[in-house]
Structure formats: structure tokens, C-alpha cells
Amino acid sequence: MQSTLFQHTENTAQEHESFVLQNPHMLLVNLNGEIYAKQGSMAAYQGNVDFQFHGGGMGRMFKKMISGEDLALMKCVGQGDVFIADNGAEVHIIDMQNDQLTVSSTNLLAFESSLTWDINRIKSGVMGFVAGGLFNATLSGTGKAAITSWGQPVVLQIDQPTAVDVGCIIAWSTSLKVDIKTTFKAGSLIGRGSGEALQMLFSGQGFVVVQPGEGPAAMIMANTGS
């Protein structure tokens, strides 16, 4: 049997690495122990692997309840190959070395158990932003993480105040100062993402990762006018 399809075989050249990109849209986890991944992200697996709900403990579960932050994780435990993806989004691996990184929960695909995570609040000055701010996940420590992007992202080096549409931000340096601002004017929707007139304002020294779109769900909502 012949087809160019069969050129896309499993990447077995990096078995020593825990996270390996199979292609721009799928992550292979060479599992030997445990990792955490977005619920529903498993595309296939080989070997002896168990999948468990991971709530993160009472403190973090309480934060999720009061913030509405939808960080739904599963624990993957065992030995084998686990293939992880998120509806065709691009996957990017980050190697953290005693670092901290704040990530939008929508874009957090997987991370090693050597990393710790928590939910943190971004205080808002815009009418209290209804719930009092935006909430995102912060990863800390040494290990690998995988994040997703709808389209090719760009990394902006921050050395002056920089505003990013709330729907287009993927991740940023935890050291940056963050606030919420609005540039709403009647009849003007200036943003690329669903936030339109709301932006996250970054200042200090660091970087932010910005995506050009929000994926299928956002496009459906835009096309239906929801």
C-alpha cells in the first residue's frame, strides 16, 4: 500500500525526551511516571497508562469555583506513549529552568509533574471587571510544558507599556505588571479576539506570547453573531 499519508509516522528518534512534537499540531509524551494534561486532549496512547481527574487540591479547586477559571486537568500515570492534541491547534514546547510562566488556561495543554501550578488573579481597574479581575494559571519550577496557539504566535519583548486583546494573549512573564484597560468607543470594536474593547496592559521587563486567533469556537460565535 502506498500513500504520502504513511510518511507521517511516529517520531521515535527522541525517546529520551518526555515531550516530543510529532507535527505542529500533536504532542507525544514519552510517559514514565505522571504528567498533567488538559481534559479531553488525549488522541491516542500505547502502553500501560491510566487517566485520572485532577482537581489540584481544595485550595485550587476553591479558586476555580470563585474565579470561574476553567482549568480542567487530568493526570496521566504509567508507562507508554501518549498522543495529545487540542482540535488542531499549534503545539509549542517550553523548557522551564527554575522559571515562572503565566498561561491562559485555554492554551495550557500539558506539563510535567515537576512543575507546580496555581490560579492567580489579575486585578482590574475597569469597573471591577465584574468579577474583580481576570484569572490565569501560573507554572513554576523546572520541567517541560506544552501550550497551544490558534495560528502562528508572535513573542513580544516588553520594554514599554504594551496592550494585548484579552482573547489573543497566550502566556507572559510572571514578573510583568498586568492591568486591564478598555478603549471602548461607541460603534468601535477594535480588538481581534472576543474581548474587543478590553485589553491586558503589560509593563516592566519580560515577554508576552500573542496568537492571531481564538480557534473554532470563537469563529463559530463570530459567524453566528453570538
Secondary structure by P-SEA (a helix, b strand, c coil): cccccccccccccccccccccccccbbbbccccccccccccccccccbbbbbbbcccaaaaaaaaaacccbbbbbbbcbbbbbbbccccbbbbbbbccbbbbbcccccccccccbbbbbbbbccccccccccbbbbbbbbcbbbbbbbbccbbbbbbcccbbbbcccccccccccbbbbbbbbccccccccccccccbbbbbbccbbbbbbccccaaaaaaaaacc
